Amino acid sequence: QKSLDRPVAIKILSAELDEREQGFAERFKNEAKAMGQLNHPGLVAVHDFGVAEGGLLYIAMEFVAGTDVSRMIARQGRLPPDHAMAITAH
């Protein structure tokens, strides 16, 4: 987010997905609005939501460095139960 000199994560609605699944754009908008109302240390903050040129829907969210669970599993296989429980607890 250049205007505020901070990195953000951008979630974009795939035009392909929107065409395939009726109402997906509306659900995406509802997700942005719902996430924007939440404030919790365990959740990323939503900074902005909008429509870019060409009608592309996006959500700009707090950037959190790291990885996600699906990548962890792809890299190392099944997670040890204590690690999986720690992730779930957080």
C-alpha positions in Angstrom: 0.0 0.0 0.0 2.2 2.7 -1.4 0.1 5.6 0.0 0.8 4.5 3.6 4.3 3.0 2.9 3.4 -0.5 4.2 3.3 -4.0 2.8 -0.1 -5.6 2.4 -1.4 -9.0 1.3 -3.9 -8.7 -1.6 -6.6 -11.3 -2.1 -8.1 -11.2 -5.6 -11.2 -12.8 -6.9 -10.4 -14.9 -9.9 -12.5 -13.8 -12.9 -12.5 -17.4 -13.9 -14.0 -18.5 -10.6 -16.6 -15.7 -10.7 -17.7 -16.9 -14.1 -17.9 -20.5 -13.1 -19.8 -20.1 -9.8 -22.9 -18.0 -9.7 -22.8 -15.5 -6.7 -19.2 -15.9 -5.9 -18.5 -12.2 -6.3 -21.3 -11.4 -3.8 -19.8 -13.9 -1.3 -16.4 -12.3 -1.8 -17.8 -8.9 -1.0 -19.6 -10.2 2.0 -16.3 -11.8 3.2 -14.5 -8.5 2.9 -17.3 -6.7 4.9 -17.4 -9.3 7.6 -13.6 -9.5 7.9 -13.5 -5.7 8.1 -15.7 -5.8 11.2 -13.4 -8.2 13.1 -10.6 -7.2 15.4 -8.6 -10.0 17.1 -4.9 -10.6 17.5 -5.3 -14.0 15.8 -6.9 -12.5 12.6 -5.4 -10.4 9.9 -6.8 -6.9 9.6 -8.6 -5.8 6.5 -7.3 -2.4 5.3 -9.3 -2.0 2.1 -11.7 -3.6 -0.4 -12.6 -2.5 -3.8 -12.8 -3.0 -7.6 -9.7 -2.5 -9.7 -9.6 -1.6 -13.4 -11.4 -4.2 -15.4 -13.7 -5.1 -12.6 -11.2 -7.2 -10.6 -12.4 -7.5 -7.0 -9.7 -7.3 -4.2 -9.2 -7.3 -0.5 -6.1 -5.6 0.9 -5.1 -7.1 4.2 -2.4 -6.9 6.8 0.7 -8.6 5.6 1.9 -11.4 7.9 5.3 -12.9 7.0 5.6 -16.7 7.0 3.9 -19.6 5.4 0.6 -21.4 5.5 -0.4 -24.8 6.8 -0.9 -26.3 3.3 2.7 -25.3 2.3 4.0 -26.8 5.6 2.2 -30.1 4.9 3.4 -30.1 1.2 7.0 -29.5 2.4 7.2 -31.9 5.3 4.2 -34.2 5.1 1.8 -34.8 8.0 2.5 -32.5 10.9 3.2 -33.9 14.3 0.1 -33.9 16.4 1.5 -31.4 19.0 2.4 -29.0 16.2 -1.0 -29.3 14.6 -2.7 -28.7 17.9 -0.5 -25.6 18.6 -1.5 -24.2 15.2 -5.2 -24.9 15.9 -5.0 -23.4 19.4 -3.6 -20.1 18.0 
